[in-house]
Amino acid sequence: QEQLRESGGGSVQAGGSLRLSCAASAYAFNERCMAWFRQRPGEEREGIAAILTGSGYTAYRDSVKGRFTISRDSVENTVYLAMNDLKPEDSAMSYCAAVRSGSALVPVSRGTEKIRIDFWGQGNQVTVSA
């Protein structure tokens, strides 16, 4: 069974906005923490935003604070990432993930090798043109 289904992404010009969606199974959504990761060319995959599905507490990596907003719809078991004021440096493959953690800070402050991730989405390309 597909646990995470991603949609959205695409191509925009610098300064534009995109919204990513991740529809999760109830099992994946109940892992307590959902997060968005991105992998830019030549770089390690990194968590950029996370949310606790129960309380709604959010955390962000410094590079996206003030520009990106993560949210969730607990009825639809869906997590969103609203990306505003996009920059060419934001171009990356984006992934939704179900994280086994009680802290939203973990996915955005550690490398992926130190994060317990139960499920990955298939990935969506985000391309920002100058």
DSSP file with accessible surface (Angstrom, degrees, kcal/mol):
  #  RESIDUE AA STRUCTURE BP1 BP2  ACC     N-H-->O    O-->H-N    N-H-->O    O-->H-N    TCO  KAPPA ALPHA  PHI   PSI    X-CA   Y-CA   Z-CA
    1    1 A Q              0   0  218      0, 0.0     2,-0.4     0, 0.0    24,-0.1   0.000 360.0 360.0 360.0 138.5    0.0    0.0    0.0
    2    2 A E        -     0   0  107      1,-0.2     3,-0.1    22,-0.0   119,-0.1  -0.574 360.0-174.5 -71.5 123.6    1.2    3.5   -0.8
    3    3 A Q        +     0   0   48     -2,-0.4    22,-2.3     1,-0.3     2,-0.4   0.834  68.8  26.1 -90.4 -37.1    1.9    5.3    2.4
    4    4 A L  E     -A   24   0A   6    116,-0.3     2,-0.5    20,-0.2   118,-0.3  -0.996  61.9-170.9-133.0 128.8    2.7    8.8    1.2
    5    5 A R  E     -A   23   0A 142     18,-2.3    18,-2.7    -2,-0.4     2,-0.3  -0.963  12.6-160.5-122.5 114.5    1.4   10.4   -2.1
    6    6 A E  E     +A   22   0A   7     -2,-0.5     2,-0.3    16,-0.2    16,-0.2  -0.634  14.3 168.1 -95.8 150.6    3.0   13.7   -3.1
    7    7 A S  E     +A   21   0A  63     14,-2.1    14,-2.4    -2,-0.3     2,-0.3  -0.950  37.7  49.8-150.2 169.6    1.6   16.3   -5.5
    8    8 A G  E     +A   20   0A  41     -2,-0.3    12,-0.2    12,-0.2   117,-0.2  -0.711  53.3 114.7  97.6-152.2    2.4   19.8   -6.5
    9    9 A G        +     0   0   19     10,-0.5     2,-0.3    -2,-0.3   117,-0.2  -0.257  29.0 135.6  74.8-172.3    5.8   21.2   -7.3
   10   10 A G  E     -d  126   0B  32    115,-2.0   117,-2.6     8,-0.1     2,-0.4  -0.912  55.0 -43.4 130.8-157.7    6.7   22.4  -10.7
   11   11 A S  E     +d  127   0B  92     -2,-0.3     2,-0.3   115,-0.2   117,-0.2  -0.939  52.4 160.5-119.5 133.8    8.5   25.4  -12.2
   12   12 A V  E     -d  128   0B  29    115,-2.4   117,-2.8    -2,-0.4     2,-0.2  -0.935  37.0-106.7-140.8 165.0    8.3   29.0  -11.2
   13   13 A Q  E >   -d  129   0B 148     -2,-0.3     3,-2.2   115,-0.2   117,-0.2  -0.570  56.3 -74.0 -89.3 158.2   10.3   32.2  -11.6
   14   14 A A  T 3  S+     0   0   52    115,-2.7    73,-0.2     1,-0.3    -1,-0.1  -0.225 121.9  29.0 -52.5 136.3   12.2   33.7   -8.7
   15   15 A G  T 3  S+     0   0   45     71,-3.2    70,-0.6     1,-0.3    -1,-0.3   0.250  98.4 115.8  93.8 -10.6    9.9   35.4   -6.2
   16   16 A G    <   -     0   0   25     -3,-2.2    70,-2.3    70,-0.3     2,-0.3  -0.102  57.6-122.3 -83.4-176.1    7.0   33.1   -7.0
   17   17 A S        -     0   0   64     67,-0.2     2,-0.3    68,-0.2    67,-0.2  -0.932  20.4-177.9-132.4 151.4    5.2   30.5   -4.9
   18   18 A L  E     - B   0  83A  30     65,-2.0    65,-3.2    -2,-0.3     2,-0.4  -0.978  13.8-147.9-141.9 153.7    4.4   26.8   -4.9
   19   19 A R  E     - B   0  82A 135     -2,-0.3   -10,-0.5    63,-0.2     2,-0.3  -0.991   9.7-159.6-126.7 126.3    2.4   24.5   -2.6
   20   20 A L  E     -AB   8  81A   0     61,-2.5    61,-2.2    -2,-0.4     2,-0.4  -0.796   6.8-160.6-100.5 145.0    3.3   20.9   -2.1
   21   21 A S  E     -AB   7  80A  27    -14,-2.4   -14,-2.1    -2,-0.3     2,-0.4  -0.956   8.5-169.1-125.5 146.1    0.8   18.3   -0.7
   22   22 A a  E     -AB   6  79A   0     57,-2.2    57,-2.4    -2,-0.4     2,-0.6  -0.914   7.6-160.1-136.7 105.5    1.4   15.0    0.9
   23   23 A A  E     -AB   5  78A  32    -18,-2.7   -18,-2.3    -2,-0.4     2,-0.3  -0.788  20.1-164.5 -87.3 120.7   -1.5   12.7    1.4
   24   24 A A  E     -A    4   0A  14     53,-3.1   -20,-0.2    -2,-0.6   -21,-0.1  -0.746  20.8-115.5-109.4 151.4   -0.7   10.1    4.0
   25   25 A S     >  -     0   0   33    -22,-2.3     4,-2.8    -2,-0.3     5,-0.2  -0.397  37.8-109.1 -69.6 159.6   -2.2    6.9    5.1
   26   26 A A  H  > S+     0   0   53      1,-0.2     4,-1.8     2,-0.2    -1,-0.1   0.895 120.7  55.0 -59.6 -37.0   -3.6    6.9    8.7
   27   27 A Y  H  4 S+     0   0  145      2,-0.2    -1,-0.2     1,-0.2   -24,-0.1   0.934 111.7  42.0 -62.3 -46.7   -0.7    4.6    9.7
   28   28 A A  H >4 S+     0   0    0      1,-0.2     3,-1.8   -25,-0.2    -2,-0.2   0.912 112.5  53.6 -67.6 -42.3    1.9    7.1    8.4
   29   29 A F  H >< S+     0   0    8     -4,-2.8     3,-0.9     1,-0.3    -1,-0.2   0.827 101.4  61.0 -62.8 -30.8    0.1   10.1    9.7
   30   30 A N  T 3< S+     0   0  118     -4,-1.8    -1,-0.3     1,-0.3    -2,-0.2   0.372  73.0  95.1 -80.5   5.0    0.1    8.6   13.2
   31   31 A E  T <  S-     0   0   28     -3,-1.8    70,-0.7     1,-0.1     2,-0.4   0.497  95.4-126.9 -71.2  -3.3    3.9    8.5   13.3
   32   32 A R  E <  S+E  100   0B 154     -3,-0.9    21,-2.3    68,-0.1    22,-0.5  -0.121  81.9  61.5  88.9 -34.5    3.5   11.8   15.2
   33   33 A C  E     -EF  99  52B   0     66,-1.0    66,-2.9    -2,-0.4     2,-0.4  -0.988  55.8-174.8-132.4 128.0    5.8   13.8   13.0
   34   34 A M  E     +EF  98  51B   0     17,-2.5    17,-2.7    -2,-0.4     2,-0.3  -0.928  15.7 179.1-115.3 145.3    5.6   14.7    9.3
   35   35 A A  E     -EF  97  50B   1     62,-2.4    62,-2.2    -2,-0.4     2,-0.4  -0.960  26.2-132.3-145.2 157.9    8.4   16.5    7.5
   36   36 A W  E     -EF  96  49B   1     13,-2.8    12,-2.9    -2,-0.3    13,-1.4  -0.958  24.8-173.3-111.3 133.0    9.5   17.9    4.2
   37   37 A F  E     -EF  95  47B   0     58,-3.0    58,-2.7    -2,-0.4     2,-0.3  -0.842   4.1-162.8-117.0 157.9   13.1   17.2    3.0
   38   38 A R  E     -EF  94  46B   6      8,-2.4     8,-2.6    -2,-0.3     2,-0.4  -0.987   7.4-158.6-139.3 151.9   14.9   18.6    0.0
   39   39 A Q  E     -E   93   0B  68     54,-1.9    54,-1.9    -2,-0.3     6,-0.2  -0.942  11.2-162.6-132.5 109.5   18.0   17.5   -1.9
   40   40 A R    >   -     0   0   53     -2,-0.4     3,-2.4     4,-0.4    52,-0.1  -0.565  43.4 -75.8 -87.7 154.0   19.8   20.0   -4.0
   41   41 A P  T 3  S+     0   0  118      0, 0.0    -1,-0.1     0, 0.0     3,-0.1  -0.228 117.8   5.8 -53.3 129.6   22.3   19.0   -6.7
   42   42 A G  T 3  S+     0   0   93      1,-0.2     2,-0.3    -3,-0.1    -2,-0.0   0.514 113.3 100.2  77.9   4.4   25.5   17.9   -5.1
   43   43 A E  S <  S-     0   0   86     -3,-2.4    -1,-0.2     1,-0.0     2,-0.1  -0.790  76.2 -99.1-121.6 163.3   24.3   18.2   -1.6
   44   44 A E        -     0   0  151     -2,-0.3    -4,-0.4     1,-0.1     2,-0.2  -0.441  47.3 -96.5 -74.1 152.0   23.0   15.9    1.1
   45   45 A R        -     0   0   56     -6,-0.2    67,-0.6    -2,-0.1     2,-0.4  -0.510  50.4-172.5 -67.7 135.1   19.3   15.5    1.7
   46   46 A E  E     -F   38   0B  38     -8,-2.6    -8,-2.4    -2,-0.2     2,-0.3  -0.984  26.6-117.3-136.3 144.8   18.1   17.8    4.5
   47   47 A G  E     +F   37   0B   1     60,-0.6   -10,-0.3    63,-0.5     3,-0.1  -0.620  30.1 173.2 -76.7 134.4   14.9   18.4    6.4
   48   48 A I  E     +     0   0B   3    -12,-2.9    13,-1.9     1,-0.4     2,-0.3   0.621  63.2  14.4-117.0 -21.1   13.6   21.9    6.0
   49   49 A A  E     +FG  36  60B   0    -13,-1.4   -13,-2.8    11,-0.2    -1,-0.4  -0.980  60.0 179.6-155.9 144.0   10.2   21.8    7.7
   50   50 A A  E     -FG  35  59B   0      9,-2.2     9,-2.0    -2,-0.3     2,-0.4  -0.989   5.1-168.1-146.4 153.2    8.4   19.5   10.2
   51   51 A I  E     -FG  34  58B   4    -17,-2.7   -17,-2.5    -2,-0.3     2,-0.6  -0.999  24.3-128.4-143.7 138.9    5.2   19.4   12.1
   52   52 A L  E  >  -F   33   0B  24      5,-2.4     4,-2.2    -2,-0.4   -19,-0.3  -0.797  21.6-146.7 -83.3 122.4    3.8   17.3   14.9
   53   53 A T  T  4 S+     0   0   14    -21,-2.3    -1,-0.1    -2,-0.6   -20,-0.1   0.751  91.3  46.3 -68.1 -22.6    0.5   15.9   13.7
   54   54 A G  T  4 S+     0   0   63    -22,-0.5    -1,-0.2     1,-0.1    20,-0.1   0.969 126.3  20.7 -80.7 -60.8   -1.1   16.0   17.1
   55   55 A S  T  4 S-     0   0   89      2,-0.1    -2,-0.2     1,-0.0     3,-0.1   0.720  93.9-127.5 -84.4 -24.3   -0.3   19.5   18.5
   56   56 A G     <  +     0   0   19     -4,-2.2    -3,-0.1     1,-0.3     2,-0.1   0.513  49.5 160.2  85.6   4.7    0.5   21.2   15.2
   57   57 A Y        -     0   0  123     -5,-0.1    -5,-2.4    -6,-0.1     2,-0.3  -0.368  22.1-159.4 -60.6 136.5    3.9   22.4   16.5
   58   58 A T  E     -G   51   0B  49     -7,-0.2     2,-0.3    -3,-0.1    -7,-0.2  -0.839  15.7-173.2-122.3 156.9    6.2   23.4   13.7
   59   59 A A  E     -G   50   0B   5     -9,-2.0    -9,-2.2    -2,-0.3     2,-0.3  -0.990   6.6-165.7-146.8 148.9   10.0   23.7   13.2
   60   60 A Y  E     -G   49   0B  44     -2,-0.3   -11,-0.2   -11,-0.2     2,-0.2  -0.967  26.2-112.7-136.9 149.0   12.0   25.0   10.2
   61   61 A R    >>  -     0   0   56    -13,-1.9     3,-2.0    -2,-0.3     4,-0.9  -0.554  40.3-113.5 -73.3 147.3   15.6   25.0    9.1
   62   62 A D  G >4 S+     0   0  125      1,-0.3     3,-0.6    46,-0.2    -1,-0.1   0.820 110.6  66.3 -55.3 -34.0   17.0   28.5    9.2
   63   63 A S  G 34 S+     0   0   56      1,-0.2    -1,-0.3     3,-0.0   -15,-0.1   0.701 111.9  32.0 -65.8 -18.0   17.4   28.7    5.4
   64   64 A V  G X> S+     0   0    0     -3,-2.0     4,-2.2   -16,-0.2     3,-2.1   0.439  83.9 128.6-118.7  -1.3   13.6   28.7    4.9
   65   65 A K  T << S+     0   0  119     -4,-0.9     4,-0.1    -3,-0.6   -16,-0.0  -0.296  79.4  16.1 -59.2 135.3   12.3   30.4    8.0
   66   66 A G  T 34 S+     0   0   87      2,-0.4    -1,-0.3     1,-0.1     3,-0.1   0.256 125.6  59.1  86.2 -13.1    9.9   33.2    7.1
   67   67 A R  T <4 S+     0   0   31     -3,-2.1    17,-2.0     1,-0.2     2,-0.3   0.704  97.7  52.9-114.5 -35.4    9.4   31.9    3.6
   68   68 A F  E  <  -C   83   0A   5     -4,-2.2    -2,-0.4    15,-0.2     2,-0.4  -0.820  59.8-166.7-108.0 146.2    8.0   28.4    3.9
   69   69 A T  E     -C   82   0A  73     13,-2.5    13,-3.0    -2,-0.3     2,-0.4  -0.988   4.3-159.4-134.0 124.3    5.0   27.3    6.0
   70   70 A I  E     +C   81   0A   5     -2,-0.4     2,-0.3    11,-0.2    11,-0.2  -0.818  21.2 163.1-100.3 141.0    4.2   23.7    6.9
   71   71 A S  E     -C   80   0A  44      9,-1.8     9,-2.7    -2,-0.4     2,-0.3  -0.939  20.5-144.9-148.0 167.9    0.6   22.8    7.9
   72   72 A R  E     -C   79   0A  82     -2,-0.3     2,-0.6     7,-0.2     7,-0.2  -0.987  10.9-149.1-140.9 152.6   -1.6   19.7    8.3
   73   73 A D  E  >> -C   78   0A  57      5,-2.8     5,-1.9    -2,-0.3     4,-0.9  -0.951  13.0-168.8-116.8 104.5   -5.2   18.7    7.8
   74   74 A S  T  45S+     0   0   59     -2,-0.6    -1,-0.1     1,-0.2     5,-0.0   0.710  84.5  56.4 -71.8 -20.7   -5.9   16.0   10.4
   75   75 A V  T  45S+     0   0  123      1,-0.2    -1,-0.2     3,-0.1    -2,-0.0   0.903 117.7  32.8 -73.9 -42.1   -9.2   15.1    8.8
   76   76 A E  T  45S-     0   0  124      2,-0.1   -52,-0.2    -3,-0.1    -2,-0.2   0.457 103.3-127.9 -92.4  -2.3   -7.7   14.4    5.4
   77   77 A N  T  <5 +     0   0   39     -4,-0.9   -53,-3.1     1,-0.2     2,-0.4   0.920  62.5 141.2  53.6  47.1   -4.4   13.1    6.8
   78   78 A T  E   < -BC  23  73A  15     -5,-1.9    -5,-2.8   -55,-0.2     2,-0.4  -0.957  40.8-158.3-126.7 139.1   -2.6   15.6    4.5
   79   79 A V  E     -BC  22  72A   0    -57,-2.4   -57,-2.2    -2,-0.4     2,-0.3  -0.934  13.3-162.9-115.1 139.9    0.5   17.7    5.1
   80   80 A Y  E     -BC  21  71A  59     -9,-2.7    -9,-1.8    -2,-0.4     2,-0.4  -0.863  13.6-159.2-121.2 153.9    1.2   20.8    3.1
   81   81 A L  E     -BC  20  70A   0    -61,-2.2   -61,-2.5    -2,-0.3     2,-0.6  -0.925   9.5-162.6-132.4 108.8    4.3   23.0    2.4
   82   82 A A  E     -BC  19  69A  13    -13,-3.0   -13,-2.5    -2,-0.4     2,-0.6  -0.829   9.4-164.3 -90.1 122.2    3.6   26.5    1.2
   83   83 A M  E     +BC  18  68A   4    -65,-3.2   -65,-2.0    -2,-0.6     2,-0.3  -0.943  10.6 178.5-114.5 118.1    6.7   28.0   -0.3
   84   84 A N        +     0   0   73    -17,-2.0   -67,-0.2    -2,-0.6   -68,-0.1  -0.791  59.2  20.0-117.1 160.7    6.9   31.7   -0.9
   85   85 A D  S    S-     0   0   82    -70,-0.6    -1,-0.2    -2,-0.3   -68,-0.2   0.923  83.9-160.5  48.7  51.6    9.5   34.1   -2.2
   86   86 A L        -     0   0    1    -70,-2.3   -71,-3.2    -3,-0.2   -70,-0.3  -0.321   7.2-159.1 -67.5 144.6   11.2   31.2   -3.9
   87   87 A K    >   -     0   0   73    -73,-0.2     3,-2.5   -72,-0.1     4,-0.3  -0.846  32.5-109.7-121.0 155.8   14.8   31.6   -5.0
   88   88 A P  G >  S+     0   0   51      0, 0.0     3,-1.8     0, 0.0    40,-0.3   0.846 118.0  64.6 -54.3 -31.3   16.9   29.7   -7.5
   89   89 A E  G 3  S+     0   0  114      1,-0.3    -3,-0.0   -49,-0.0   -49,-0.0   0.636  90.2  67.3 -66.8 -14.1   18.8   28.1   -4.6
   90   90 A D  G <   +     0   0    7     -3,-2.5    -1,-0.3     2,-0.0     2,-0.2   0.534  69.3 120.7 -82.3  -8.2   15.5   26.4   -3.6
   91   91 A S    <   +     0   0   30     -3,-1.8     2,-0.3    -4,-0.3    36,-0.2  -0.404  42.1 119.5 -59.3 124.7   15.6   24.3   -6.7
   92   92 A A  E    S- H   0 126B   2     34,-1.9    34,-2.8    -2,-0.2     2,-0.6  -0.982  70.8 -86.4-171.6 166.4   15.6   20.7   -5.5
   93   93 A M  E     -EH  39 125B  60    -54,-1.9   -54,-1.9    -2,-0.3     2,-0.4  -0.858  49.2-151.3 -86.9 124.1   13.9   17.4   -5.3
   94   94 A S  E     -EH  38 124B   5     30,-3.3    30,-2.3    -2,-0.6     2,-0.4  -0.828  12.4-168.8-104.5 140.3   11.4   17.6   -2.4
   95   95 A Y  E     -E   37   0B  38    -58,-2.7   -58,-3.0    -2,-0.4     2,-0.3  -0.987  15.7-143.1-131.4 135.3   10.3   14.6   -0.4
   96   96 A a  E     -E   36   0B   0     -2,-0.4    25,-2.9   -60,-0.2     2,-0.3  -0.694  28.2-174.7 -86.8 146.4    7.6   14.1    2.2
   97   97 A A  E     -EI  35 120B   0    -62,-2.2   -62,-2.4    -2,-0.3     2,-0.6  -1.000  29.1-136.9-146.5 145.7    8.5   11.8    5.1
   98   98 A A  E     -EI  34 119B   0     21,-2.1    20,-2.1    -2,-0.3    21,-1.1  -0.925  32.4-160.3 -99.0 119.5    6.9   10.2    8.1
   99   99 A V  E     -EI  33 117B   0    -66,-2.9     2,-1.6    -2,-0.6   -66,-1.0  -0.867  20.4-136.7-110.5 133.1    9.3   10.6   11.0
  100  100 A R  E     +E   32   0B 134     16,-3.0     2,-0.3    -2,-0.4    16,-0.3  -0.658  65.2 112.1 -86.1  86.3    9.4    8.5   14.2
  101  101 A S        -     0   0   19     -2,-1.6    -2,-0.1   -70,-0.7    14,-0.0  -0.987  61.2-149.4-156.9 146.5   10.0   11.4   16.6
  102  102 A G  S    S+     0   0   37     -2,-0.3     2,-0.4     1,-0.1   -50,-0.1   0.408  86.9  68.3 -94.4   0.3    8.2   13.3   19.3
  103  103 A S    >   -     0   0   46      1,-0.1     3,-0.9   -52,-0.0    -1,-0.1  -0.981  63.5-156.6-124.8 126.6   10.1   16.5   18.4
  104  104 A A  T 3> S+     0   0    1     -2,-0.4     4,-0.5     1,-0.2   -45,-0.2   0.666  92.5  69.7 -71.1 -15.3    9.7   18.5   15.3
  105  105 A L  H 3> S+     0   0   88      1,-0.2     4,-0.6     2,-0.1     3,-0.5   0.786  83.3  71.8 -72.5 -26.6   13.2   19.9   15.8
  106  106 A V  H X> S+     0   0   21     -3,-0.9     3,-1.2     1,-0.2     4,-1.1   0.933  95.1  47.4 -60.1 -50.1   14.8   16.6   15.0
  107  107 A P  H 34 S+     0   0    0      0, 0.0   -60,-0.6     0, 0.0    -1,-0.2   0.776 116.6  44.4 -65.7 -23.1   14.2   16.5   11.2
  108  108 A V  H 3< S+     0   0   11     -4,-0.5   -46,-0.2    -3,-0.5    -2,-0.2   0.397 117.5  42.1-102.0   3.9   15.4   20.1   10.7
  109  109 A S  H << S+     0   0   77     -3,-1.2     2,-0.3    -4,-0.6    -3,-0.1   0.459 107.2  55.9-127.5  -4.2   18.5   20.0   12.9
  110  110 A R  S  < S-     0   0  126     -4,-1.1   -63,-0.5    -5,-0.1     2,-0.1  -0.866  83.3 -99.3-128.4 161.1   20.1   16.6   12.2
  111  111 A G    >   -     0   0   29     -2,-0.3     3,-2.0     1,-0.1     4,-0.2  -0.388  40.8-108.4 -73.1 157.5   21.4   14.7    9.2
  112  112 A T  G >  S+     0   0   39    -67,-0.6     3,-1.5     1,-0.3     5,-0.2   0.781 115.9  67.1 -61.8 -26.0   19.2   12.1    7.7
  113  113 A E  G 3  S+     0   0  143      1,-0.3    -1,-0.3     3,-0.1    -2,-0.0   0.691 103.0  47.0 -68.4 -15.5   21.4    9.3    9.0
  114  114 A K  G <  S+     0   0  138     -3,-2.0     2,-0.4    -8,-0.1    -1,-0.3   0.282  98.0  87.5-106.2   8.4   20.4   10.3   12.5
  115  115 A I  S <  S-     0   0   15     -3,-1.5     2,-1.0    -4,-0.2   -14,-0.1  -0.922  72.7-135.5-113.7 133.2   16.6   10.5   11.8
  116  116 A R        +     0   0  182     -2,-0.4   -16,-3.0   -16,-0.3     2,-0.6  -0.750  30.1 179.8 -88.8 101.5   14.3    7.5   12.0
  117  117 A I  E     -I   99   0B  33     -2,-1.0   -18,-0.2   -18,-0.2     3,-0.1  -0.913  15.8-177.7-108.3 121.2   12.2    7.8    8.9
  118  118 A D  E     +     0   0B  47    -20,-2.1     2,-0.3    -2,-0.6   -19,-0.1   0.831  69.4  18.3 -86.1 -34.9    9.5    5.1    8.4
  119  119 A F  E     -I   98   0B  47    -21,-1.1   -21,-2.1   -91,-0.1     2,-0.4  -0.999  59.3-159.8-143.1 143.2    8.2    6.2    5.0
  120  120 A W  E     -I   97   0B  97     -2,-0.3  -116,-0.3   -23,-0.2   -23,-0.2  -0.931  19.4-129.4-116.4 143.7    9.3    8.4    2.1
  121  121 A G        -     0   0    7    -25,-2.9  -116,-0.1    -2,-0.4     3,-0.1  -0.310  34.9-103.1 -76.6 173.6    7.1   10.0   -0.6
  122  122 A Q        -     0   0  105   -118,-0.3   -27,-0.1     1,-0.1    -1,-0.1   0.670  62.5-111.9 -78.0 -14.9    8.1    9.5   -4.2
  123  123 A G        -     0   0   11    -27,-0.1     2,-0.4     1,-0.1   -28,-0.2   0.141  21.9-135.9  97.9 145.6    9.5   13.0   -4.6
  124  124 A N  E     - H   0  94B  28    -30,-2.3   -30,-3.3    -3,-0.1     2,-0.4  -0.998  18.5-125.2-137.4 134.5    8.6   16.1   -6.5
  125  125 A Q  E     - H   0  93B  87     -2,-0.4  -115,-2.0   -32,-0.2     2,-0.5  -0.641  19.8-166.5 -82.7 130.2   10.9   18.4   -8.5
  126  126 A V  E     -dH  10  92B   2    -34,-2.8   -34,-1.9    -2,-0.4     2,-0.5  -0.984   8.3-175.9-114.5 120.7   10.8   22.1   -7.6
  127  127 A T  E     -d   11   0B  48   -117,-2.6  -115,-2.4    -2,-0.5     2,-0.5  -0.978   6.3-171.0-123.2 124.8   12.6   24.3  -10.2
  128  128 A V  E     -d   12   0B   7     -2,-0.5     2,-0.3   -40,-0.3  -115,-0.2  -0.966  10.9-153.6-118.4 119.6   13.0   28.0   -9.6
  129  129 A S  E      d   13   0B  59   -117,-2.8  -115,-2.7    -2,-0.5    -2,-0.0  -0.690 360.0 360.0 -94.5 145.3   14.3   30.1  -12.6
  130  130 A A              0   0  115     -2,-0.3    -1,-0.1  -117,-0.2   -43,-0.0  -0.342 360.0 360.0 -72.1 360.0   16.2   33.4  -12.2
